[in-house]
């Protein structure tokens, strides 16, 4: 994978040596993959390919009119969109193909690029910079626009240090402390991520953002023969794994013993066996802890495919640690990702595959009783009652709440959360406590301004709205983005393969799961290459105790000095509320632990940030005089 970095002055002044140092710093150093720079009026942009990148991915493209494209990622459908351009025999850089597609069809043409990618295009004709990421935003890209210039980088740490904009964005803080993420924000005021499936167009006049991909809410896929759903799922899943296997470097994958990771490993190994001159046998990583219920399932896959996994003990590489709560952003699993990155570098890995998004895409849900909604919309009241009754029997709950929820969904804009049932939730004040200070919430609500076009999940048929809403929230939260420690390789998720996701979202929900049958279609389609032990597994072991053990030292440290809690000092959190909840957490009592985790993570991210001078990127190599642009810090 590549690193991107660049700067563009709106008055077209010459780019000086200081700017060049910062751009090069953002690209990183590698003797195996030297950086490439391209210049234009007031412009310097660059790309450093990964040493594991394919030949088609090595370099910036320049068109005859002087437009430039720098590309980071993997393109999965070269043949398809070459036919769209009318030249199926064309060769060249992925960046050149992307630039040509943009010049022919404009930003909307980017929807034809399937893969994990980000790009930067300097449009010489329109005199603008376009930054874009694929529909899932897996390859990170950030930007900062000031009165005089635009800066962008694949590295958030680098961009924050370059621009000097390290003041906290309170809208991000509020979003993170309540939901664990903040759509279209970073922790730093004035520094933004490129949103998934969106093109950010920056000119001398300002910034505009437009969607080139959106949720397939108006599509429906139906086959007369039910077996066709199984066949198409197998085809798409095989494609999803195959395009992510590098041809010249080892492929690594997570193996947790669940259906998602096991399916990926088995398919990758099957592909390797069929191609003697192609991908190698996958190298698997397993995360272990004492008493893990996953171990026997991991061994079942290892035995079936003749594999031996590299095991990482989660007590040694925990969920979070006092001194490891993220880098440029607060993030979980920092110790694990750091060790994983080190081991992957030692192996020379070109790709690391995860099972992320598999639960959602494959219908791993016990409650999809909204399948009754479509019956109501069509006036089939008896059918709706039968559907609700089947789900009530499978869930062990009364039928009346299910019918009421279906009615509410069918005849109003209201949409239930796909993640959790509205029928079974903890009650009481403490179950919903968030501890955020009222003054902070009022201040943030007054300042909120949404700049990004909202995804169209509300336009979906009522019975499918909750699934589209869930995917929208996943994409906006950028939960699929490569973690900082793994951005140098192809960190990728086969279940996020766009054709696979679109297929599973547009087929009848009853094909995906039924009462008491989560992953119904997946189990049928994958029965030929998964062992019975994996196919029959109903659910994967939870890490609840592992999370709790890692959080106890953090909670204990905060309670030992309540007057030193940074969240309280910043005015974000109420002191009495948070200390009461921390005490209850340590006693194993109800405290809304899911949200309390976010407070703990952000608290220690703040502490570590303050301990590294005023910049979260102070561990980066020195790229020159940090204060060479005092006007930038003043505008922040």
C-alpha positions in Angstrom: 0.0 0.0 0.0 1.1 3.6 -0.7 1.5 6.7 1.3 0.1 10.0 -0.1 1.0 13.5 0.8 0.8 16.9 -0.8 0.3 20.7 -0.6 -1.3 23.2 -2.9 -1.1 27.0 -2.5 -4.1 28.9 -3.7 -2.0 31.8 -5.0 0.2 29.4 -7.0 3.3 30.5 -5.3 6.4 28.3 -5.8 6.6 25.4 -3.3 9.7 25.8 -1.2 12.1 23.4 0.4 10.3 23.5 3.7 7.1 22.2 2.1 9.0 19.5 0.2 10.5 18.3 3.5 7.0 18.0 5.0 5.6 16.2 1.9 8.5 13.8 1.9 8.1 13.2 5.7 4.5 12.3 5.1 5.5 9.7 2.5 8.0 8.0 4.8 11.3 6.5 3.9 12.1 3.2 2.2 15.1 2.2 0.1 13.0 -0.5 -1.5 10.2 1.9 -2.6 11.4 5.4 -3.2 9.0 8.4 -3.1 7.8 10.0 -6.3 7.0 13.7 -6.4 5.0 15.6 -9.0 4.8 19.4 -9.3 2.5 22.0 -10.7 1.7 25.7 -10.2 1.7 26.1 -6.4 1.5 22.3 -6.1 3.6 19.5 -4.8 2.2 16.0 -4.4 3.7 12.7 -3.9 3.3 8.9 -3.5 5.5 6.3 -2.0 4.5 2.8 -3.1 4.7 -0.1 -0.7 7.5 -2.5 -1.4 4.8 -5.2 -1.7 2.7 -3.2 -4.3 2.0 -4.6 -7.7 3.6 -3.0 -10.8 0.3 -1.4 -11.7 0.4 0.5 -8.5 3.8 2.1 -8.6 3.7 5.8 -9.3 1.7 9.0 -9.9 0.0 9.4 -13.3 0.2 12.6 -15.3 -2.2 13.3 -18.2 -1.5 15.4 -21.3 -3.3 18.4 -19.8 -1.0 18.4 -16.7 -3.5 16.7 -14.3 -1.9 14.4 -11.8 -3.3 11.4 -9.8 -1.6 9.8 -6.8 -3.1 6.4 -5.9 -3.1 4.3 -2.7 -4.7 1.0 -2.7 -5.8 -2.1 -4.7 -8.0 -2.1 -7.8 -10.1 -5.2 -8.2 -11.9 -4.7 -11.5 -9.5 -3.4 -14.0 -11.0 -5.4 -16.9 -14.5 -4.2 -16.1 -13.9 -0.6 -16.2 -11.5 -0.7 -19.0 -14.4 -2.0 -21.1 -16.4 1.0 -19.7 -13.7 3.2 -21.1 -13.8 1.3 -24.4 -10.2 0.0 -24.3 -10.1 -3.5 -22.9 -6.5 -4.0 -23.8 -5.1 -0.9 -22.1 -2.2 -1.2 -19.7 -0.8 1.2 -17.2 -0.7 2.4 -13.7 -3.8 2.1 -11.5 -3.4 5.9 -10.9 -3.5 6.5 -14.7 -6.7 4.4 -15.1 -8.4 6.2 -12.2 -7.4 9.6 -13.6 -8.7 8.7 -17.1 -12.0 7.5 -15.6 -12.3 10.8 -13.7 -11.6 12.9 -16.8 -14.2 11.0 -18.8 -17.0 10.8 -16.2 -16.1 13.3 -13.5 -16.3 12.4 -9.8 -19.3 10.2 -10.4 -17.1 7.9 -12.4 -15.2 6.9 -9.3 -18.0 4.6 -8.3 -16.7 2.2 -11.0 -13.4 1.7 -9.0 -13.9 -1.4 -6.9 -11.2 -2.2 -4.3 -9.6 -0.7 -1.2 -8.3 2.7 -2.3 -7.8 6.4 -1.7 -6.6 8.9 -4.3 -5.6 12.5 -4.8 -6.2 14.2 -8.2 -4.9 17.6 -9.2 -7.3 18.7 -11.9 -5.3 21.2 -14.1 -8.4 22.1 -16.1 -10.7 22.9 -13.2 -7.9 24.1 -10.9 -9.0 22.0 -8.0 -7.8 19.1 -5.9 -10.0 16.1 -5.5 -9.6 13.7 -2.6 -11.6 10.5 -2.5 -11.8 7.1 -0.8 -13.6 3.9 -1.7 -17.1 3.2 -0.4 -15.7 1.7 2.9 -12.9 4.1 3.6 -10.4 1.4 4.3 -7.3 3.3 3.1 -7.1 6.5 5.3 -6.7 10.0 3.8 -6.9 13.4 5.7 -6.9 17.0 4.7 -6.6 20.5 6.2 -7.6 23.6 4.3 -6.4 27.1 5.5 -6.8 30.5 4.0 -3.7 30.1 1.9 -3.3 26.4 1.1 -4.5 22.8 1.2 -2.5 20.0 2.9 -3.3 16.3 2.8 -1.7 13.1 4.0 -2.4 9.4 4.6 -1.0 10.0 8.1 -3.1 11.9 10.5 -0.2 12.2 12.9 1.9 13.8 10.2 -0.8 16.2 9.1 -1.5 17.4 12.6 2.1 18.2 13.2 2.5 19.8 9.8 -0.4 22.1 10.1 0.0 22.8 13.8 -3.7 22.2 14.3 -3.7 20.1 17.5 -6.6 21.8 19.3 -9.3 19.3 20.2 -12.5 19.3 18.2 -15.3 19.2 20.8 -17.8 17.7 18.3 -15.5 14.8 17.9 -15.1 14.5 21.7 -18.9 14.4 22.2 -19.4 11.8 19.5 -16.6 9.6 20.7 -17.7 9.7 24.4 -21.3 8.9 23.6 -21.0 6.5 20.5 -17.4 5.6 20.3 -17.0 7.4 17.0 -17.6 10.8 15.4 -18.7 10.8 11.8 -16.6 12.9 9.4 -14.4 14.2 12.2 -10.9 13.8 13.7 -9.9 14.8 17.3 -8.3 18.0 15.8 -10.2 21.1 14.9 -9.9 21.9 11.2 -8.4 18.5 10.2 -10.9 16.2 8.5 -11.0 12.6 7.1 -12.0 12.0 3.5 -15.5 10.3 4.0 -16.0 6.9 2.5 -17.7 7.0 -0.9 -17.3 10.7 -1.1 -15.3 13.1 -3.3 -13.9 16.2 -1.5 -13.3 18.9 -4.1 -11.1 21.8 -2.9 -10.7 25.0 -4.9 -9.7 28.5 -4.2 -13.4 29.2 -3.5 -13.9 26.6 -0.8 -14.7 22.9 -0.2 -17.6 20.9 -1.7 -18.3 17.2 -1.0 -20.4 15.0 -3.2 -21.3 11.3 -3.1 -20.1 9.1 -6.0 -21.4 5.9 -4.3 -24.5 5.4 -2.1 -26.4 2.6 -0.4 -28.2 0.4 -3.0 -31.6 1.2 -1.4 -33.5 1.1 -4.8 -32.1 -2.2 -5.9 -33.5 -5.7 -5.5 -32.0 -9.1 -6.5 -34.3 -12.0 -6.8 -33.8 -15.5 -8.3 -36.5 -18.0 -9.2 -34.3 -20.9 -8.0 -33.3 -20.6 -4.4 -30.1 -22.4 -5.1 -28.9 -19.5 -7.2 -28.5 -17.4 -4.1 -26.0 -20.0 -2.7 -24.1 -20.2 -6.0 -23.8 -16.4 -6.3 -22.7 -16.0 -2.7 -19.9 -18.6 -3.3 -18.8 -16.9 -6.5 -18.6 -13.5 -4.8 -17.0 -14.7 -1.6 -14.3 -16.5 -3.6 -13.7 -13.4 -5.6 -13.6 -11.3 -2.4 -10.8 -13.5 -1.0 -8.9 -14.0 -4.3 -8.4 -10.3 -5.1 -7.0 -9.7 -1.7 -4.2 -12.3 -2.0 -0.9 -10.8 -3.1 1.0 -12.7 -5.8 4.5 -12.0 -4.6 4.3 -11.7 -0.8 2.8 -13.9 2.0 -0.8 -13.4 2.9 -1.8 -13.4 6.6 -5.2 -13.7 8.1 -6.9 -13.7 11.5 -8.3 -17.1 12.7 -10.6 -16.8 15.6 -12.6 -20.0 15.1 -15.7 -18.2 14.2 -17.5 -18.7 10.8 -16.2 -15.5 9.3 -12.5 -15.8 9.9 -12.6 -19.6 9.3 -14.3 -19.2 6.0 -11.6 -16.7 4.8 -8.7 -18.9 5.9 -10.2 -22.0 4.3 -11.0 -20.2 1.0 -7.5 -18.6 0.9 -5.9 -22.0 1.5 -8.1 -23.6 -1.2 -7.1 -20.9 -3.7 -3.5 -21.4 -2.9 -3.7 -25.1 -3.5 -5.3 -24.6 -6.9 -2.7 -22.1 -8.1 0.8 -23.6 -8.0 2.3 -20.3 -9.3 0.0 -18.0 -7.5 -0.8 -17.1 -3.8 1.0 -18.9 -1.1 -0.6 -20.8 1.8 -1.9 -18.3 4.3 -0.2 -17.6 7.6 -2.7 -17.3 10.4 -2.8 -15.4 13.6 -4.9 -16.4 16.6 -5.6 -14.3 19.7 -5.7 -16.5 22.8 -6.5 -16.0 26.5 -7.0 -18.3 29.4 -10.2 -20.4 29.2 -10.9 -19.4 25.6 -13.9 -21.2 24.1 -12.5 -20.5 20.6 -9.4 -22.7 20.9 -11.1 -26.0 19.9 -12.6 -24.4 16.8 -9.3 -22.9 15.8 -7.6 -26.3 16.1 -10.4 -27.8 13.9 -9.6 -25.4 11.1 -5.8 -25.9 11.6 -6.3 -29.7 11.4 -8.5 -29.5 8.3 -6.2 -27.2 6.4 -2.8 -28.4 7.8 -2.0 -25.0 9.3 -0.3 -23.8 12.5 -1.3 -20.4 13.7 0.9 -17.8 15.3 -0.7 -17.2 18.7 -0.8 -13.8 20.5 -1.8 -13.9 24.2 -4.3 -11.2 25.0 -3.0 -10.9 28.5 0.4 -9.8 27.0 -1.2 -7.7 24.3 -4.4 -6.4 25.9 -7.4 -4.5 24.8 -5.9 -1.3 26.1 -3.0 -0.3 28.4 -2.2 2.7 30.6 0.4 3.9 28.1 -1.2 2.6 25.0 -4.6 4.1 24.3 -4.1 4.9 20.6 -1.8 7.2 18.7 -3.2 10.1 16.7 -6.7 9.0 17.7 -7.9 7.1 20.7 -8.1 3.4 19.7 -8.5 0.0 21.2 -6.1 -3.0 20.8 -3.0 -0.7 20.5 -0.7 -3.3 22.1 -2.0 -6.1 19.9 -1.7 -4.1 16.6 1.8 -2.9 17.5 2.9 -6.5 18.0 1.0 -7.7 15.0 2.6 -5.0 12.8 6.1 -6.1 14.0 5.4 -9.7 13.2 4.0 -9.0 9.8 7.1 -6.9 8.9 9.3 -9.8 10.0 7.3 -12.2 7.7 7.3 -9.7 4.8 3.6 -9.9 4.6 1.8 -8.2 1.8 -1.8 -8.5 3.1 -3.6 -9.2 6.3 -7.2 -10.4 6.0 -9.8 -10.0 8.8 -13.4 -11.2 9.3 -14.7 -7.7 10.0 -18.2 -7.0 8.8 -19.0 -10.7 8.4 -21.5 -10.7 11.3 -23.5 -7.9 9.6 -23.2 -9.0 6.0 -24.0 -12.7 6.6 -27.0 -12.1 8.8 -25.6 -13.1 12.2 -28.6 -11.8 14.1 -31.1 -13.5 16.4 -33.8 -10.9 15.8 -34.7 -9.9 12.3 -38.4 -9.7 13.1 -38.7 -6.7 10.8 -39.3 -9.3 8.1 -42.9 -8.9 9.1 -42.9 -5.3 8.0 -43.2 -6.0 4.3 -46.3 -8.1 4.9 -47.9 -5.1 6.6 -47.0 -2.8 3.8 -48.7 -5.1 1.3 -51.8 -5.5 3.5 -51.1 -9.1 4.4 -52.1 -8.9 8.0 -52.3 -12.7 8.6 -48.9 -13.2 7.0 -47.4 -10.5 9.3 -49.0 -12.1 12.3 -47.5 -15.5 11.4 -44.1 -14.0 10.7 -44.1 -12.2 14.1 -45.3 -15.4 15.8 -42.4 -17.4 14.4 -39.9 -14.8 15.6 -41.5 -14.5 19.0 -41.2 -18.3 19.4 -37.5 -18.3 18.4 -36.7 -15.3 20.7 -38.9 -16.4 23.6 -40.7 -13.1 23.8 -44.4 -12.1 23.5 -45.7 -11.5 20.0 -47.3 -8.1 20.8 -44.0 -6.0 21.1 -42.8 -7.5 17.8 -46.1 -6.6 16.1 -46.0 -3.1 17.5 -42.5 -2.5 16.4 -43.3 -3.8 12.9 -46.4 -1.5 12.7 -44.3 1.5 13.8 -41.6 0.7 11.3 -44.1 0.1 8.4 -46.2 3.3 8.9 -43.7 5.9 10.2 -40.2 7.1 9.6 -39.1 5.5 12.8 -36.4 2.8 12.4 -35.1 0.4 15.1 -31.4 0.0 15.6 -30.1 -3.1 13.9 -27.5 -3.6 16.5 -29.7 -4.2 19.6 -33.3 -5.2 20.2 -35.7 -2.7 21.7 -37.4 -5.5 23.4 -34.7 -6.5 25.9 -32.7 -3.7 27.5 -31.5 -2.8 30.9 -33.7 -0.3 32.8 -32.9 2.3 35.4 -30.9 5.4 35.6 -27.4 3.8 35.8 -28.0 1.6 32.7 -28.1 4.8 30.5 -25.7 7.1 32.5 -23.2 8.8 30.3 -21.6 11.3 32.8 -21.2 14.0 30.2 -21.4 17.5 31.6 -24.6 19.4 30.7 -22.7 22.5 29.8 -20.5 20.6 27.4 -23.5 19.0 25.7 -25.2 22.3 25.3 -22.1 23.9 23.9 -21.6 21.2 21.3 -25.2 21.1 20.2 -25.0 24.9 19.4 -21.9 24.4 17.3 -22.8 21.3 15.4 -22.8 21.8 11.6 -23.2 18.8 9.2 -21.3 19.2 6.0 -21.4 15.7 4.5 -24.3 14.5 2.3 -26.2 11.9 4.4 -26.5 8.4 3.1 -29.9 7.4 1.8 -30.9 4.7 4.3 -34.2 6.4 5.0 -35.2 5.8 1.3 -35.0 2.1 1.7 -38.2 0.0 2.0 -39.3 0.0 5.7 -38.5 -3.7 6.2 -34.9 -3.1 5.1 -34.2 0.3 6.6 -32.6 -0.9 9.8 -29.9 -2.9 7.8 -29.1 0.1 5.6 -29.1 2.4 8.6 -26.6 0.0 10.3 -24.3 0.0 7.3 -24.5 3.7 7.0 -23.4 4.1 10.7 -20.5 1.6 10.2 -19.2 3.5 7.2 -19.5 6.9 8.7 -17.6 5.7 11.8 -14.8 4.4 9.6 -14.5 1.2 11.7 -13.1 -0.7 8.7 -10.1 1.7 8.3 -6.7 0.3 8.6 -5.2 0.9 12.1 -2.1 3.1 12.2 0.3 0.3 12.9 -0.9 -1.7 9.9 -1.3 1.0 7.2 1.9 -0.1 5.4 0.3 -3.4 4.2 -3.0 -4.3 2.6 -5.1 -4.6 5.7 -8.4 -5.7 4.2 -11.8 -7.4 4.9 -13.2 -9.8 2.3 -16.7 -9.4 3.8 -16.4 -5.7 2.9 -16.0 -6.6 -0.8 -18.5 -4.2 -2.4 -20.1 -6.6 -4.9 -20.6 -9.0 -2.0 -22.1 -6.4 0.3 -24.4 -5.1 -2.3 -25.6 -8.6 -3.2 -26.4 -9.5 0.4 -28.2 -6.2 1.0 -30.5 -6.5 -2.0 -31.6 -10.2 -1.8 -34.7 -11.1 0.2 -33.9 -10.9 4.0 -35.6 -14.3 4.5 -32.8 -15.8 2.4 -30.1 -14.4 4.7 -31.6 -15.5 8.1 -34.8 -16.9 9.6 -36.1 -17.4 13.1 -33.5 -19.5 14.9 -31.4 -19.7 11.8 -28.8 -16.9 11.8 -26.4 -17.0 8.8 -28.9 -19.3 7.0 -27.6 -18.6 3.5 -24.0 -18.6 4.5 -24.2 -22.0 6.2 -25.8 -23.5 3.1 -23.4 -21.9 0.6 -20.2 -22.7 2.5 -20.9 -26.3 3.5 -18.5 -27.8 0.9 -15.3 -26.1 2.3 -16.1 -25.6 6.0 -15.8 -28.4 8.5 -19.0 -29.4 10.3 -17.7 -28.2 13.6 -17.4 -24.7 12.3 -20.7 -24.8 10.3 -22.6 -25.9 13.3 -21.2 -23.3 15.6 -24.0 -21.0 16.7 -21.9 -18.0 18.1 -18.4 -16.9 18.7 -17.0 -16.5 22.2 -17.1 -13.0 23.6 -14.1 -11.1 25.0 -16.1 -9.5 27.8 -13.8 -10.8 30.6 -10.7 -9.8 28.5 -12.0 -6.3 28.1 -12.8 -6.0 31.8 -9.4 -7.2 33.0 -7.7 -4.7 30.7 -9.9 -1.8 32.0 -9.5 -2.5 35.7 -6.0 -0.8 36.0 -7.3 2.2 34.1 -10.4 2.6 36.3 -8.3 2.1 39.5 -5.8 4.7 38.4 -8.5 7.3 37.7 -10.2 6.6 41.1 -6.9 6.9 43.0 -6.6 10.6 42.0 -10.1 11.9 41.1 -8.9 15.4 41.2 -6.5 14.7 38.3 -9.1 13.3 35.8 -8.5 15.2 32.5 -12.1 14.7 31.3 -13.3 16.6 34.3 -10.7 19.3 34.0 -11.6 19.9 30.4 -15.3 20.3 31.3 -16.4 17.3 29.3 -17.5 15.0 32.2 -19.3 15.5 35.6 -16.9 14.5 38.4 -19.4 13.0 40.8 -21.1 10.9 38.1 -18.0 9.4 36.6 -16.3 8.6 39.9 -19.5 6.9 41.1 -19.7 4.8 37.9 -16.0 3.9 38.1 -16.5 2.6 41.7 -19.5 0.5 40.6 -17.5 -0.9 37.6 -14.8 -2.1 40.0 -17.4 -3.7 42.2 -19.0 -5.4 39.2 -22.2 -3.4 39.4 -24.4 -1.9 36.7 -22.7 1.3 35.3 -23.4 1.3 31.6 -20.0 -0.3 31.0 -20.1 0.0 27.2 -20.1 3.8 27.3 -17.8 3.9 30.3 -15.1 2.1 28.2 -15.1 5.1 25.9 -14.5 7.5 28.9 -11.6 5.4 30.1 -10.0 5.2 26.7 -10.3 8.9 26.0 -9.0 9.8 29.4 -5.8 7.9 29.0 -5.4 9.0 25.4 -5.5 12.6 26.7 -3.0 11.8 29.4 -0.6 10.2 26.9 -1.1 13.0 24.5 -0.2 15.6 27.1 2.8 13.6 28.1 4.2 13.8 24.5 4.5 17.6 24.5 1.6 19.4 22.7 1.6 17.2 19.6 0.4 13.6 19.3 2.9 13.2 16.5 6.0 14.0 18.4 7.4 10.5 17.8 7.6 11.2 14.1 10.9 12.1 12.5 11.7 15.8 12.5 10.6 17.2 9.2 11.8 20.7 9.7 10.7 23.8 11.6 7.3 23.0 13.0 6.5 26.7 13.5 7.4 27.7 9.9 3.6 28.5 9.4 2.6 30.5 12.4 -0.5 31.8 10.6 -1.8 28.2 10.5 -1.8 27.8 14.3 -3.4 31.2 14.7 -6.3 30.2 12.4 -6.8 27.0 14.4 
